[in-house]
């Protein structure tokens, strides 16, 4: 699918973008890979790692609609990964988060339609399901914009979908690197928010693979959710810092005790597949077709009434040993 194509990644210098680019170049032969982001230093550092002739680096902000239109000319596929993601920062700087996460989503959609991009996948978060914080609320709005965009393209072939998953092990801002640094600094104790806290976990490579496959699976309008394990915050601490005393510091502003990826209210629009779920649009599109069978010919079954996919009731939890293995992979 990606051979001979032009692919653009917004926020491409982040953890996901760098892994996506590395995977794309190792498995496929794209014509151009465009990294679109606003930090010139991160782009410079990334250029030292990726010097292939296909690489292009565009300085730009997703808030800048005209720059996005320039960057997406002749682009076939877009991965929209740019976002302001820190929950407490969003609570204290709401207007900035809205400008990037909501206004930026609108700009990506407009640029994709204007330039006839074939497919766009936007990255979402478990915090967008029944959100209680501003970051989650902006990502829910973004999700809704990308789904509804399929209804504004008319006869044009541009299609939009969303991928939602949980915390990424080893990514910038995740708790695992924080715990690892505390261990290396010989800290006396490990701070945790609440001993009952649970989270969904996925590796960076698994996230990239899921997005790539979602491009093949999508019809347009779907919200893809992978089946991934949960973890207890106390098990993460024990795996990374065995025997270290824990210091309970309380939940941060806007933080949930447990995360949710599919709410009970979404169950009526959800199909279960072998390794993922699909939340289908609540609105009808002219060219939507059936979501029960995806672009790879895989067939799903309707979720049970009242089904929810939450980190505390997830049937699959990582053990301390599993987390240790994961920690070594992401160190």
N, C-alpha and C positions, 0 to 999 in steps of 0.2 A: 504493500500500500504506500509506503513512504519512499520507495526507490524512485529517483528522478523527480521528486517533489520538493517544494519549498515549504519549510516549516518555521513558524515563528513562536517563540516562547516569551510571554511577558513575565517580568520578574525572573528572567532566565539566569541570573547570577546566584540565585538562592540555592539551598540544598537540593530541592526537587529539580530545578532547572539544570544544574550541573550533572546530576545523575541521569536525567532524561537525555541530555545531549550526548553523554558518554555511551549510553545504551543505544541511542539512535545511530551513532556513527559506527558502533561495533557490529550492529546487526543489519544495517541497511545502507543504501547508497543514495542519500538525498542529494538533490542538486544544490540547495542552499539551506543552511540552518541559521536562523536569525535570532540573536539574543537581544531582547529589548528590555532595558532597565535604566534607572536614573543614576546609578552610582558608578562614576568613571573609574574609581580605584578597583572596585570589584570586577569591572569589565577588564581592566588591564591585567589583573591577576588571573582571570579566567582565560584571557588570550594566551598567557604563557603555558597553560595546560592544554589548550585546544588550538593547534596551529594548522589544522587541516584547511585545505583550500575552499571547502564548502562553507566555512564559518564566516558570519557577518555579525558585527556588533553595532547596535544602534543605541545611542544615548537618547533617552526619552522617558516621559512619565505617562502613565495611563490616563492621567488627568488632562493631557494635551491631545485633544481630538485630531487636530490637523497633523501632528507628528505621527500619530498612530495610522492615519490614512496613508501617509507617505511610506511608513514602514511595512504596511500590509499589501502593497502593490505586488501583484503576481504571486501572492502567497496562497498555498493550497490548504494548509492546516494550521490552526492556531491552538496552542495550549495557554490558557489564561491562568497564570500562577501568581501574578502580582497582587499583593494585598498588604494592608496593615493588620497584623495578626496578634499582637500582644494584648491580652484581655485587659489588664489594669491600665495600660497606656490608652486604650480606646475609651475606657470609662472617663479618664481625665481629659481626653482630647477628642470628643465625639465628632466635631465638625470635620476634623482632618480625616478621621476614619471613614466618614460618610463620603467625603470627596473622592477618596481613592477606591473604596470597596463598592460603592454604588455608582457614583459618577464615572469611575473608571470602567465598570462593567458596561454601562451605556455606551461609552466611547468605543470599546472593543467591538460591541455588537454593530454599531453604526459603520465602523471601518470595515468589518467583515462583509457586511451587506454591500457597501459601496464598491468594494473591490472583488466581489464574487468569490470569496473564499469558500472552499467546498465544505469543510467541517471545522467546528470549534468546540473544544471541551474546556469548561471552566472548572477549576478545582474549588471544592467547598470543604466543609468541616462538620464534624458531629455537633459543634456548638450552634449550627444553624437550625437544628431540629428542636422545636419548642424553646427558642432562645430566652435566656434570662439576662444576657449581657449585650452591650452595644455591638461588639464584634460579631457575635452570633446573629444579631438582628440585621446587621448590614449584609452578612453573607446570605441570610435567608432572602433578603431583597434581591441580591445579586442572582441567586438561584432562580427566583421567579422571573427576573428579567431575561435570563438566558433561555428558560423554557418558553416564555411567551414570544421570544424573538422568532421562533419557528412559525408563528402566526402572522408575521409582518413581512416575510420575504416574498409572498405571492408565488409566482411561478418559478422564481429563482431557486437554484439547487442548494443554496447555503443551508446547512443544518447545524443546530446547536444542541449540546447536551451538557450534563453536569456530573462530576464524580465527587462523591462525599466519602471521606474516611476519617479515622481517628488520629491520635497522636502518632507521630513518626519517630521511631526509635533512632536516636543519634542525631536528629536534625537540630539546627540551631534553635535554642529556646526550650528544648525538651528537658525533662527532669534528669534523664540518665547522664548526659554529659556534666550536668551540675553536680550530681552525686559523685561521679568519677573524679571531678576536679577537687571536691572536698576531701576525698580519700587521698589523692596525690599530695594535697596540702596538709595532710595529717590532722584534719579537723577532729575535735573531741566528740562531736555529735552530728547527726544528720537531721536537718529540718524537714518535717513533713507537715502538710496542711491538716489532714484528718486521717486517722488510722483506718477509717471505713472506706476511704475514697477508692474508686475503681476507674479505669480508663481503658478504652480500646487501643490496641497497639498494632502497628504495621511497620515493616521495614521500608526504607527508602526504595530499594529495588522492587519490592512487591508493589509499592504505590505506582512506580513508573510502569511496571509491566501491566498493571490493571488499567492505567490510562491508555496505554498503547492498544490493548485489546478492546477497550471501550470504543475506540475509533472504528474498529471493525464491526463491533456489535450494534452500534447506534443507528436508529432510524431518524432521530431528531425529537427532542423534548423529554428524553429519559433523564432520570436521576439515578445513577449507578452507585450501589453500595456494596463493597466487598464483604465477604464473611471473614472476619478476623478475630483473633482471641482478645480477651480482656486480661488485665493485670490488677492486682492490689498494690497500692502505693507502698505498703509495708513490705511486700515481697520484692519490689524493685530495690528498696533500701537494703534489705537483707542480702539480695543477690550481688549488689555492687559494693556494699560496705558491711560484710558479715560481722555481727557482734557489736557494731557501733551503737551507742545509745541514740534513741530518737528524741527529737525535740518537737513537740506539737506547736505549730505557729498559727494555726487557724486558716480558714479558707480566705483567699484573696478576694478583692472586690470583683463582683461579677462572675465568680467561679461556681461551678456545680459540684455536688458531691459525687454524682455519677453522670455519665454522658449518655446521650440518646442519639441514635442514627435514623431510626424509623419510629415515628409515634403511632399510637393506636389510631389516631385520626387518619393517618396515611395508609393504614392497612387495607382499606377498600380499594386503593389504587396501586397495590404492591404485588409484584410477581416474584416468586422464589425460583432461582436457578441453582445449578449444582454448587457454584462457588460464589454466588453473589445474589443480590436483590435488585430489582428495578422498581422505582416509584414512577408511575406513569403520570402524564399531565392530567389535571382535572378539567382542562379546557380541550376542546376538539380542534384539530388542525385539518386543513383541506387535504393535505397529502400525508397524514400521519400513518394510516394503515393500522395493522395489529402489532401490539408490543409483546404478545405472548411468545412469538418466535423472533429472535434477533437476527442481525446481519450475518452471523456465523451459522445460522440454522439451529441454534440451541433453543430448546423449548422450556418455558417456565410454567409454574402452576400458581394460581391465585393464593395469596397469603390468607391464613385463617382470620376470621373476623376478630377484631380486638388484638391482633398480633402487634407486638412492639419489639424493637431491637435495641436493647439497652445494655450498658457495660456491666451492670450489677447482676442482671438476669441472663446474660450470655451463657450458653451451655459450655463454652470453651474458655478455660482460664490457663494462662501460662504458669508453670511451676517455677520455683526459685531456680532450679537447674536450667529450665528453659530460658529464663531471663539472663542467667549468667552466659549462656551460649550466645544469646542475642547481644549482650553487652560486649563480648569479645569481637563480634562481627562489626559492631558500630564504633568501636573505640578508635 
